[in-house]
Amino acid sequence: MVTSGLLVNAYLAIVARNVSPAEYAHFGSFWSLALVVGFGVFLPVEQELARLLPGRSDRRTPARSALAVAGVIGLVELAVVLAATPLLLDSFGGHGLTMAALAAMCLVSAGQFVVRGLLIGLNRMGTYGLVQVLDTALRVALALTVGLFGVSDSAGFAWTLVIAVLLAHLPVAPLLLRRVRETPAVTTPPAEPVTTRRFAGAVAPLLLGSLCAQLLLNGLPVAVPLMAGPGEQDAAGHFLAAFLLARIPLFVAVPLQSVLLPSMAALADAGRGRLVRALLRLAAGLAVLAACGVAVAWTFGPWLVRLVFGAAYVIEPGDLALIVLGVIAHLGLVITTQALVASALHPAVAWSWLCGIVVAGVAFAVVPGLLLRTELAFLLGSGAGWLFAMIYLVAHSRRPSPTREDKGAIRAG
């Protein structure tokens, strides 16, 4: 996952060096929306498969349920994206091919995250990691190829993402189908029956939280080009480059949410107090990391942005420091909401992210200045959501922890 995160940044840097800052802002809008329609929408499917499959004698039913739910979500999502075309085209610089690439991601991502969930649930973690590396390596290779052919608009690079995801995940499907049909040597009775309806009920509250999470993380980069005035398009591209560079820790941590659940569930089973204490120690560590990150951003940040993305990308140290603080706060929010999932406090996940969205929206509306309002909206929104999640978890830490059967009932809706 670390290698994959580094390759993602290499991919984005290659795109930035082949297009203008203004055109890169349009690509950034596509990139952010692609994360929303892919990771944001289908991550709950991956999480539920990762939870349901281990130790089950019947693996086919969860797999079929996941495919059915992912397929329906993908079709609904495609209809929404197509209906929003008039609004999204402005953010994409009027490129119809970029719009087509986003529509394709709705369907490609459905299969992508079913594959990812099956790999985790079947304990094929080595293959899981290799698929992620192959995916990002293909993006880099395709972006280099497109750049060599002299493509200088964002539309051509948008399709490199779609093709890379498809080529990396499709070959794994036959292997997974064979594994799903096999009966484990050692099985345990299922905690609850798995049906498509129950699977969808378990995914629904997580889906709301995941969508809010993606809106907070990726909605602002989409809003920046839309809100930029005639002389601010280059500034929007500069902000996006700095934002993507500062988000390197999130490229590694966010995709690992599903992998964190088993260990957090074990802590929750031993008593939520232990889980809270672990999260408080984590918060202290993140505070130290934030101080170090601000120092690095203020001292070397502008130089690093120019080194990675090119001399045309200029960002002030103060802007980069605020972005780094926002990234650390968002990381704390991501990890804490996974602790809520592990503790079977599903409604609190949605409320935490909704709290972050509301605070970010208010900050974006009242703070003057294109870059400052965006940076403070991300920082204050992530910080507010993190604080809400911690308070909720602490408030419930003295209550008896639910049994595994209770968790199964809650997650099944």
C-alpha positions in Angstrom: 0.0 0.0 0.0 2.9 2.4 0.6 4.3 1.6 -2.8 0.8 2.1 -4.3 0.5 5.5 -2.6 3.8 6.7 -3.9 2.9 5.6 -7.4 -0.4 7.5 -7.2 1.6 10.6 -6.5 4.0 9.8 -9.4 0.9 9.4 -11.6 -0.5 12.8 -10.6 2.9 14.5 -11.0 3.2 13.1 -14.6 -0.2 14.5 -15.5 0.7 17.9 -14.0 3.9 18.1 -16.0 2.0 17.4 -19.3 -0.8 19.9 -18.9 -1.2 23.5 -17.9 -2.1 24.5 -14.3 -5.6 25.5 -15.4 -6.1 22.2 -17.3 -4.7 20.3 -14.2 -7.4 21.9 -12.1 -10.0 20.3 -14.5 -8.2 16.9 -14.2 -8.2 17.4 -10.4 -12.0 17.8 -10.5 -12.3 14.5 -12.4 -9.8 12.8 -10.1 -11.7 13.9 -7.0 -15.1 12.8 -8.4 -13.7 9.5 -9.6 -12.7 8.8 -6.0 -16.2 9.7 -4.8 -18.0 7.5 -7.4 -15.5 4.7 -6.8 -13.9 4.5 -3.4 -16.6 6.7 -1.7 -19.6 4.7 -2.9 -18.2 1.1 -3.0 -15.9 1.0 0.0 -18.9 -0.3 2.2 -19.3 -3.2 -0.1 -15.6 -4.1 0.4 -15.9 -3.7 4.1 -19.0 -5.9 4.5 -17.4 -8.6 2.3 -14.2 -8.5 4.4 -16.3 -8.9 7.5 -18.6 -11.7 6.3 -16.4 -14.1 4.4 -13.8 -15.3 7.0 -14.8 -18.8 8.4 -18.0 -19.2 6.4 -18.8 -22.5 4.8 -21.1 -20.7 2.4 -19.1 -18.0 0.5 -21.3 -17.9 -2.6 -24.2 -16.1 -0.9 -22.2 -13.1 0.4 -20.4 -12.9 -3.0 -23.6 -13.0 -4.9 -25.2 -10.4 -2.6 -22.2 -8.1 -2.9 -22.3 -8.3 -6.7 -26.1 -7.6 -6.8 -25.8 -4.6 -4.4 -22.7 -3.2 -6.2 -24.4 -3.6 -9.6 -27.6 -1.8 -8.5 -25.5 1.0 -6.8 -23.4 1.3 -10.0 -26.4 1.7 -12.2 -28.1 4.3 -9.9 -24.8 6.2 -9.7 -24.4 6.1 -13.5 -27.9 7.7 -13.9 -27.1 10.4 -11.4 -23.8 11.2 -13.1 -25.4 11.4 -16.5 -28.2 13.7 -15.1 -25.5 16.0 -13.6 -23.6 16.3 -16.9 -24.5 20.0 -17.5 -23.1 20.9 -14.1 -20.0 18.7 -14.2 -18.9 19.8 -17.7 -17.9 23.2 -16.4 -15.7 21.7 -13.8 -14.1 19.4 -16.5 -13.4 22.4 -18.8 -16.1 21.3 -21.2 -14.4 18.0 -22.1 -17.0 15.4 -23.0 -14.5 12.6 -23.0 -13.8 13.3 -19.3 -17.5 13.1 -18.6 -17.5 9.7 -20.4 -14.6 8.5 -18.3 -16.4 9.4 -15.1 -19.5 7.5 -16.3 -17.3 4.5 -17.0 -15.8 4.6 -13.5 -19.3 4.1 -12.0 -19.5 0.6 -13.5 -15.8 -0.3 -13.4 -15.6 0.6 -9.7 -18.5 -1.8 -8.9 -16.4 -4.7 -10.0 -13.2 -3.3 -8.5 -14.4 -3.1 -4.9 -16.1 -6.5 -5.0 -12.8 -7.9 -6.1 -11.0 -6.0 -3.3 -13.5 -7.2 -0.7 -13.2 -10.8 -1.8 -9.4 -10.7 -1.6 -9.6 -9.4 2.0 -12.3 -11.8 3.0 -10.5 -14.8 1.6 -7.3 -13.7 3.3 -5.4 -13.2 0.0 -3.6 -10.1 1.3 -0.5 -10.7 -0.7 -2.6 -10.7 -3.9 -4.6 -7.7 -2.6 -1.4 -5.7 -2.3 -0.1 -6.8 -5.6 -3.3 -5.8 -7.3 -3.1 -2.3 -5.8 0.5 -1.9 -7.0 -0.3 -3.2 -10.5 -3.3 -0.8 -10.7 -1.1 2.3 -9.8 1.8 1.1 -11.9 -0.5 0.8 -14.9 -1.7 4.4 -14.3 1.9 5.6 -14.4 2.8 3.7 -17.5 -0.4 4.8 -19.4 0.1 8.4 -18.3 3.7 8.4 -19.6 2.5 6.9 -22.9 -0.2 9.5 -23.3 2.3 12.2 -22.5 4.7 10.9 -25.1 2.0 11.2 -27.7 1.8 14.9 -26.9 -1.6 15.0 -25.2 -2.0 18.2 -23.3 -5.6 18.2 -22.1 -7.1 16.5 -19.1 -9.5 14.3 -21.0 -6.8 12.0 -22.4 -5.3 11.4 -19.0 -8.7 10.8 -17.4 -9.1 7.5 -19.4 -5.8 6.2 -18.1 -7.4 5.8 -14.7 -10.4 3.8 -16.1 -8.2 1.5 -18.2 -5.7 0.9 -15.4 -8.4 -0.1 -12.9 -10.0 -2.5 -15.4 -6.8 -4.2 -16.4 -5.5 -4.6 -12.8 -8.7 -6.2 -11.4 -10.3 -8.1 -14.2 -7.7 -10.9 -14.4 -8.1 -11.7 -10.7 -11.8 -12.5 -11.1 -11.4 -16.2 -12.2 -9.1 -16.9 -9.3 -11.6 -15.5 -6.8 -14.5 -17.4 -8.3 -12.7 -20.6 -7.8 -11.9 -19.6 -4.2 -15.5 -18.7 -3.5 -16.7 -22.1 -4.7 -14.3 -23.9 -2.3 -15.4 -24.9 1.2 -13.0 -23.8 3.9 -11.3 -26.7 5.8 -12.4 -25.2 9.2 -15.7 -23.3 9.4 -17.8 -21.6 12.0 -21.5 -21.1 12.0 -22.5 -17.7 10.5 -23.4 -15.0 13.0 -26.4 -14.1 10.9 -28.0 -15.3 7.6 -26.7 -13.4 4.6 -29.2 -12.3 2.0 -29.0 -9.5 -0.5 -31.5 -7.5 1.6 -29.5 -7.9 4.7 -26.3 -7.1 2.9 -27.8 -3.9 1.5 -29.1 -3.0 5.0 -25.6 -3.4 6.5 -24.1 -1.3 3.7 -26.6 1.5 3.8 -25.4 3.4 7.0 -21.8 2.9 6.0 -22.5 4.2 2.5 -23.9 7.5 4.0 -20.8 8.0 6.1 -18.5 7.1 3.2 -20.2 9.5 0.8 -19.9 12.3 3.4 -16.2 11.4 3.8 -15.5 11.7 0.1 -17.4 14.9 -0.1 -15.3 16.4 2.6 -12.0 15.1 1.2 -12.7 15.5 -2.6 -15.6 17.9 -2.8 -13.4 21.0 -2.1 -11.0 20.3 -5.0 -14.0 20.2 -7.3 -15.4 23.4 -5.9 -12.2 25.4 -6.3 -12.2 25.5 -10.1 -15.9 26.3 -10.1 -15.5 29.2 -7.7 -12.3 30.5 -9.3 -12.6 33.8 -11.1 -11.1 34.7 -14.5 -7.7 35.4 -12.9 -7.7 32.5 -10.4 -7.6 29.4 -12.6 -3.9 29.1 -12.2 -4.2 29.5 -8.5 -6.7 26.7 -8.4 -4.2 24.4 -10.1 -1.5 25.4 -7.7 -3.7 24.6 -4.7 -4.7 21.3 -6.2 -1.0 20.3 -6.7 -0.2 21.2 -3.1 -3.3 19.5 -1.8 -2.5 16.3 -3.6 1.1 16.3 -2.3 0.1 16.9 1.3 -2.4 14.1 1.1 0.3 11.4 0.7 -0.5 9.9 4.2 -4.1 9.6 3.2 -3.3 7.7 0.0 -1.9 5.0 2.2 -4.2 5.1 5.3 -7.6 5.6 3.7 -7.5 2.5 1.5 -6.5 0.4 4.5 -9.7 1.1 6.4 -11.1 -2.4 5.8 -7.9 -4.0 7.0 -8.0 -2.0 10.3 -11.5 -3.4 11.3 -10.4 -6.8 12.7 -7.9 -5.4 15.1 -10.2 -2.6 16.2 -13.0 -5.1 16.7 -10.8 -7.2 18.9 -10.1 -4.2 21.1 -13.8 -3.3 21.2 -14.6 -6.9 22.3 -12.1 -6.6 25.1 -13.9 -3.4 26.2 -14.4 0.0 24.6 -12.3 1.6 27.3 -9.2 -0.1 25.8 -10.2 1.1 22.4 -10.6 4.7 23.6 -7.3 4.7 25.3 -5.6 3.4 22.1 -7.3 6.2 20.2 -6.2 8.8 22.7 -2.6 7.6 22.3 -3.1 7.9 18.6 -4.3 11.4 18.9 -1.2 12.4 20.9 0.9 10.9 18.2 -1.0 12.7 15.5 -0.5 16.0 17.3 3.3 15.4 17.3 3.1 14.5 13.6 1.1 17.7 12.9 3.8 19.9 14.5 6.5 18.2 12.4 4.4 18.4 9.3 3.8 22.1 9.7 7.5 22.7 10.2 8.4 20.8 7.1 5.6 22.4 5.0 6.7 25.9 6.1 10.4 25.3 5.4 10.5 23.0 2.4 6.9 22.8 1.2 6.9 25.3 -1.7 10.2 23.9 -3.0 8.8 20.3 -2.8 5.7 21.3 -4.8 7.8 22.9 -7.5 10.1 19.8 -7.5 7.3 17.3 -8.0 4.9 19.2 -10.2 7.1 21.7 -12.0 8.3 25.3 -11.7 4.9 26.7 -12.7 3.3 25.5 -9.5 3.7 28.1 -6.7 2.2 27.9 -3.2 2.7 30.0 -0.1 4.1 28.3 3.0 1.2 29.3 5.2 -1.3 27.8 2.7 0.6 24.5 2.7 0.8 24.5 6.5 -3.0 24.8 6.8 -3.4 21.9 4.3 -1.1 19.7 6.3 -3.0 20.4 9.5 -6.2 19.5 7.7 -4.7 16.2 6.4 -3.7 15.2 10.0 -7.2 16.0 11.3 -8.8 14.0 8.5 -6.5 11.1 9.2 -7.7 11.1 12.9 -11.3 11.3 11.7 -10.9 8.3 9.3 -9.3 6.1 12.0 -11.8 7.1 14.7 -14.8 6.4 12.6 -13.4 2.9 11.9 -13.4 2.4 15.6 -17.1 3.4 15.7 -17.8 0.7 13.0 -15.8 -1.9 15.0 -17.9 -0.9 18.1 -21.2 -1.4 16.2 -21.9 2.3 16.6 -22.9 2.7 12.9 -25.2 5.8 13.2 -22.3 7.7 14.8 -20.2 7.2 11.7 -22.7 9.1 9.6 -23.2 11.8 12.2 -19.4 12.3 12.6 -19.0 12.9 8.8 -22.2 15.0 8.6 -20.8 17.2 11.4 -17.6 17.7 9.4 -19.6 18.5 6.3 -21.7 21.2 8.0 -18.7 22.9 9.6 -16.7 22.8 6.4 -19.7 24.3 4.5 -20.1 27.1 6.9 -16.3 27.9 6.8 -16.3 27.8 3.0 -19.3 30.2 2.9 -18.1 32.8 5.4 -14.3 32.9 5.0 -13.0 35.3 2.3 -10.4 34.3 -0.3 -10.5 31.3 -2.6 -7.5 29.4 -1.1 -8.0 30.4 2.5 -11.7 29.4 2.6 -10.9 26.0 1.1 -8.0 25.3 3.4 -9.9 26.3 6.5 -13.1 24.4 5.4 -11.0 21.2 5.1 -9.2 21.7 8.4 -12.2 22.8 10.5 -14.5 20.3 9.0 -12.2 17.4 9.6 -11.3 18.6 13.1 -15.0 19.0 14.1 -15.9 15.5 12.8 -12.9 13.9 14.6 -13.9 15.7 17.9 -17.5 14.5 17.5 -16.5 10.9 16.9 -14.1 10.9 19.9 -16.8 12.4 22.2 -19.4 9.9 21.1 -17.0 7.0 21.6 -15.9 8.2 25.0 -19.5 8.7 26.0 -20.4 5.1 25.1 -17.1 3.5 26.4 -18.7 2.8 29.9 -21.6 0.9 28.4 -21.3 -2.9 28.0 -19.7 -3.8 24.7 -22.2 -5.6 22.3 -21.6 -9.3 21.6 -20.7 -10.5 18.2 -24.3 -11.5 17.7 -25.5 -8.0 18.6 -23.0 -6.5 16.1 -24.3 -8.8 13.5 -27.9 -7.7 14.1 -26.9 -4.1 14.0 -24.9 -4.4 10.8 -27.7 -6.4 9.2 -30.1 -3.5 9.8 
